[in-house]
Amino acid sequence: MKSYDVIVIGSGAGAIISEEAAAQGLKTALIDKGPLIGGTCLNWGCIPSKMLIYTADRIVEIEEGKKLGIEAEIKNVDFKSIMERMRKSRRESQVHIREGIKQSKNLDFYEGEAYFVGDYLLEVNGEKLKGERIFIASGSRPFIPPIKGSENVDYLTNESVLELKEKPDSLIIIGGGYIAVEFGHFFAAMGTEVAILEMADRLVLSEEPEISALLGNELGKRMGVHTNALVEEVKQSEHAVVVIAKDTNSDKRREFAAQRIMMAVGRRSNADILKVENTGVETDKKGFVKVNEYLETNRKGILAIGDANGQQMFRHMANREAEIVAQNAFYGTNIKVDYSAVPHAVYSHPQVASVGMTELQAREDHDVLIGRMKYFDIAKGEAMMEKEGFAKAIVEKGSNRILGFHIIGPYAPELIQEVVNAMTSGGGMEELEQGIHIHPALSELVQYTITSLEDS
């Protein structure tokens, strides 16, 4: 058995912790199941998917050029080349990461699936490791719902879809969250006939209802969008996969058929694979590791960050969590995690970006003012002929503190950052009002949304 000052499980955001521990001269072990190391974002999530989606964005922009008086023709979409460019980038990242690990001092790397076998005791590849402090950064994996017949169907997930060599002629996506609408956008742009089946009454449930509605309407112009569709069974026929879904309003059943299907109904923590119960770490009903405001579990010296704890399942927040626990553990600080201004984006078409509360959440404990502004109502938005996209601000009455901000339209992820900075620095709307914004530029959308506040 080997003993370590620090053991980190997971080489995504967890690598931030292991690098800091090793730099402090602590005997450190980093464990990752492999074969792709570097975490979900780098290998199956943010990075590869956005490489694909960027191509889809360009295709749709060309197709939408007609509204600007531009007639253009797309002669060919090289699906194989697009997919291979993404995989080549991933392979190059693997080489870089592994080389960095080899050069790290005070760091032992274990590639294999680890699990707890006792108090602060892990086993990996048949070898037992004891850790004085253990950081769980084990990430998550696709959640596969218990749909009848799914065990007999070769379905895709956000991971396996990246290995496709041939474009499917048709695709059914089960689920209507971020992954579903992003890959729906990508495959529709590639020329695949796409249908999204979502059991709820709208897509991307965590977004503002009016944003969900607009996204559904826009995607519906390019693919089939079916809400209130509860999938009950999937089965393989001779030439297609058949999906049977029940309309939750009418109870009527309908059959959909496609060459391939994709499961995109959410993520689940990998804590069960780690068998965290063997070291006494508690999980919630969904299997995520329970943590306090310092990301500590119920066992002293064991902490959990990123998707493993399920607090905010975004790589940028996992990185921040890793930085905080490293500071607290190795520099004696006492920093709490603040989730009040964590932004996120949905890279579908149109794009979506949000930070803070929804209007419904804010009204539970606050008197609010609501601001709304369309892209088309600012000069640059009119120049772009962007008639549908808009921004929505939610501000606390009296204090003028920004509680939430939501955007749907071009460059939404970039536009939201100004609001994030304002919320992080104090939360007031004054700096958004007083800052001089370039005219004409899309950044004026943020400013004018704030100045449009009214009781609602």
N, C-alpha and C positions, 0 to 999 in steps of 0.2 A: 504494500500500500504506500502511495506517495502522499505527502502532505504539502498543502499550499497555503500561502497567506490569502490568496484571492483565486477563486474559480469563477470564470464567466462562461455561461452557456449560451451560445449564439454569437455569430461573427458579423451580424449586421450592425445595429447601433451598439451592440455589446462590445464591439472592437474598440470603441471610444474608451470604454472602461478598462479593458485589458491593456491598452496602450498606456493609459495614464498610470495604472498600477505598476506595470513593468518599468516605466520611466522613474517611478518613485523607489525603485530598487526592491520591490516586493516580489516574492516568488509567485509567479502567476501561471495559471493554466487557462487556455482558451479552448473550448470544445465546440465543434460544429459537426452535424451529421453528414454534411457534404451530399453529393459530390460537388455541387456548386456552393461556394462559400461567399459570404458578403451580405447575406440576408435576402428577404423577400423582395424588397424594393429594387435592388440591383439586378436580381436574376429573374423574377417572375412578375414584378409589380411595376412601380413607377417608371423605371428607366426603359426597359424593353417595350412596354406598352406605349409609352409616349413617342418612342422612335417610330412605331407603326402609325400611331394616330396623327403625327405631324404630316405624314404622307396623305392620310385621309383628308386632313384639313385643306391641303393644297388642292386636292381633287374637287372637293365641294366648292371651294372658292372659285375655281375655274367654271364649274357648272352654274354658279350663281352670278357669274359675270354679266349675264343678260340684263340684270336690273340696272347695270351701269352702261348699257349699250354696247357691250363687248360680246361678240360671237366667237367662241373658241371650241375646238374639238379635241377631245382626249383620244388619241389614236391607240394607245396601249397602256395597260397597267401590268407591270412585271411583278406579279405576286411573289414568285420564287426569289427574285432579287431583293425585294423589300424585306422579306423574312430573313434572308441570309445576312443582309447588312446588320440587322438587329442581333442575330446570333453571333456574328463575327465580333461585334462590339462587346458582347458578353464574354466571349472566350478571351479577348484581350484583357478585360477587367480581371478575370480569374488569374491570369499570369501575373499581373501587377500585384494583386492582393497576396497571393501565395509568396511572391518574392519578398514583399514587405514583412510577412510573418517570419520568414526564414531569417531575416536580418535583425529581428527584434531580440534584444537581450532580456534575460530574466523571464522569458515567455516560452512555455511548452504548449505546442498545439496538438490537439487530439482530434482526429477526424473519424467520427463514428457516432452512433446514437447512444446518448447517455441517459441514465435513469437513476433515481435515488434508491439506494438499498438500505439506508439507515440514516441516523442523525448526522447531517452535514457530510454524508458519505455517498459518493456517486460511483457508478460502474460504467466504464466505456471500453469497448473492445476487450472485455474480460479483465480489465485492470481497474482496481479500486483507487479512488482519489478522495482525500479528505480536505475540506476547505474551511479555513477560519471564517472567511466571509465569502458568500456565494451570491452571484448576481444572475438572475434568470432573465435572459433576453432571447428566449427560444422561439419567439414569433408565433405565427399562426399558419393555418392551412385552409383550403377550401372546405366549407361545410357542405356535406352532401345530404340532402333531405331523404327521408325514408319513403321514396316514391316506389310504388309497386312496379316491378320489372326493371328497375334501374340497374340491378346487378347483372342483367343480361344484355346491357346496351353499352357500347363503347362511346361514352359521353366525353366531351371536352370540359376542361376547367380553365381558369385563367393561367394555369401552369402548362398543361399539356397543349393548349392551343398555340403556344409559342413554338412548338415543334412541327407544326404543319408544313408540309412541302407543297401540297396542292391546295388551291382555293376551293372550298366547298361551293357547289352551285346554290345550295340553300342551307339555311341554318336557323334552328329554333333556339332561342336563349331563354332559359327558365330562370326568372328573377328580373327585377327591375331597378336594382340599385346602381351604384357607381360603375362597377365592373360591367354590368349588363349594358348600360347605355353607352359606355365608352367602346366596348367591342362591337356593339350594334352599329355604331357610327363607322367604325373601321371597316367592318365586313361589307356594309352597304356601299361604302365608297369603292371597295374593291370590285363590286359588281355581284356580290352574293345576294340572293333573295333572303331577307332577314325577317323573322317574327319574334317579338319579345312578349313573353307571357308573365304577367305580374299578378299575384293574388290580391294585392291591395287595390285601392281605388285610384291610385296614381303612382307614377314613377318616383324614384329618389325621395322616399318618405321623409327624410330628415330635413329636406329643404322647405322653404316657404311654399305654401300651396299654389300661389300664382306662378312661382318659378317652375314647379313641377308641371303645372298645366301647360305653360308655354313650351317647355322642353318636350312634353308628350306630343303636343300639336306639331312642332317642327320635325321631330323624328318621324312622326306619322306620315309625313309627306314623302319619306324615303324608304319606309319599311312598315310592316304591320306591328302596331302597338296595341296589345290586348290587356287591359286591366280587369280586375275582378275575375281573373282566370286562375283557378286553383287546379294545379296539375295533379291528377290522381293516378295516372298510369303511363308508362312508356313501354313500347314494344318494337322489336325489330321486324320489319317486313322484308320481302325479297329485295326491294330496291330503295327503301327509305326507313327512317325511324318515325314511328307514329306516336304522337303525344295526345293523350286524352285529358281534357281540362273541363272543369265544371264552372259555369258562370255563378259566382257567389250571390248574385242578385236574383237570378231566375231559376237556379238549380239545373238549367239545361246543360247538356254535355256537348262538346264539340271536338272533332278530331283535327289535328294539325299534322302535316307530314313534311319532312325535310331530309336531306342527305345526312346531316349531322345535327346533334344537339349539344348545347353547352349548359352546364350547371353554373349559375352565378347568383346564388341566394345568400351569400354571406361568408363569414370566416369563423373559424373556431380556434381557440388557444391550443398550443402544443403542450400545455401543462400536463395533460393526461398521459402523454408519451413519456414525460419525465417522471411520472409516478411521484409527484410532489407530496402526496399524502404519506409516503414512507419517511419523510423528514418532518412531518407534522405541519406542513404549509397548507393553509386553508384556501379553498377556491369557492367561487359563487355558483349559482345554479347552472350557469352557462359554461362553467369550466375555466373561467378566467381567474387568475391568482388575485386574491384580495390584498390590497395595499392601503396604507394610510397616506397622508398628505406629503410624507417624505419618501414614499414608494417602498416603505418597509412592510414586510409580511408580518404575520403573527409570531414568527421565529426570529429571534435576535440575530442579526448578521446576515439574514437572507432577504434580498430585495428583488423586485421584479419591475422590468421596464418594457415599454413598447407594446406590441400586440399581445404579449403574454398576460398583461394585466387588463387589457381591453378598455382602458380609460379613453384614449384618443388614438385610434389606429391609423396614424399617419407617420411616415418616416421622419418628417421634420420634427414632430413632437417626440418621437422615440429618441432622436438625437439630443433634444433638449433634456429629456429625462435622464439620459446617460450622462450628460454633462453635469447635471445637478447631483446625481448620486455619487459621481466621482469626486466632485468638490466636497460634498459632505463627508465621504468616507476617507479621503486621503488628505484633505486640508482642514478638517475640523469645523467647516461651516455648518450652518443649520438652515438650509434653504428649503422652503416649501415649493411644491409644484403649483403653478397657477395655470388653470385651463380656461380662463375667462376670455382670452384673446387668441385662441388657436384657429388659424384660418385653414380652409381646405378648398380644393377645387375639383371640378368634374370636367374632364377633357372630352366631352361629347361635342355635338354641334347642334345648337349653340353651346358655348362654354358657360360654366357656372362657377361662382366663387362666393364663399360665405365666411363670416366670422361672427362669433358671439351668439346671442340668443335669437330665436325666431320671435315673431310678434306674439304668438300664443304663449310662449315661455315667459316673455318679458311682462305680459299683462298679469301674470299670476302674482307678482310682488311689486310691480311698479306702475305709476301713472306715466303714460308714454305719449310722445309725439311721433308721428310717422311722416317720413319724407319719401316722395317717389319722383323719379325723373326718367324719361325715355332717352335712349341714345339719340333719337332723331330730333330731340328738342335742343341739342347742343350743335354747334356749327360742324364739328368734325363728324358727328354721327349722321347729320344730314348729308354731308359730302359722301359718306360711305353708303348712303341709302339704307341705313340700318333702322328699319321701322318698328321692329318688334321688341328688341332688347331693352332692358330697363334696370335701374338700381333702386333699392329700397333701404331706407335708414330707419332705425328704431332708437330713439333717444329718450332718456329719462327726463320727464318734465321737472323743471326747477333747477336741477343740477347740471343739465345739458350734457350729461355723461352718455357716451355712445354705448348702447347695449348690444346692438347687432347691426350688421350691414350685409346686404345680399345683392348680387349682380348676376344677370344672365345676358350674355352677349359677347362680342369680340373682345379678346384680351382681358376678360374678367379676372383671371388669376393675377395678372400684373396690376390691374387697377385696385384690387382689394388691399394691396400692400400698404398704401398710404393710410388707409383706415386702421390697419393692424398697428402701424407705428404710432398713430394717435392714441389708440386704446391702450397700448402698452406703456406709453409715456405719461398717462394720467387719465385718459378716457374722455377728455372734453372735446367738444366739437369746434372750439374756437380756432385751433390751429388749422383745421380744414377750411374754415371760412376765411381766415386772414392770410393764409399762405397764397402767394401769387402763383396762379396756374397759367401755363402757356396757353395762348389763344391763337388759333384753334387747336385743341388737343383733346383726346379722350379723357384725360385726367379731370377736365372740367365737369365730367359727369358726377364725380364724387362731390365736388364743391356745390354744384347746383342741387344735388339731391339733399344735401344738408340744409341749404337755404330754402328748400321747399317745405320744411317741416310744418305740420299743422295737427290739431286735435283730430283724431279719427276714431 
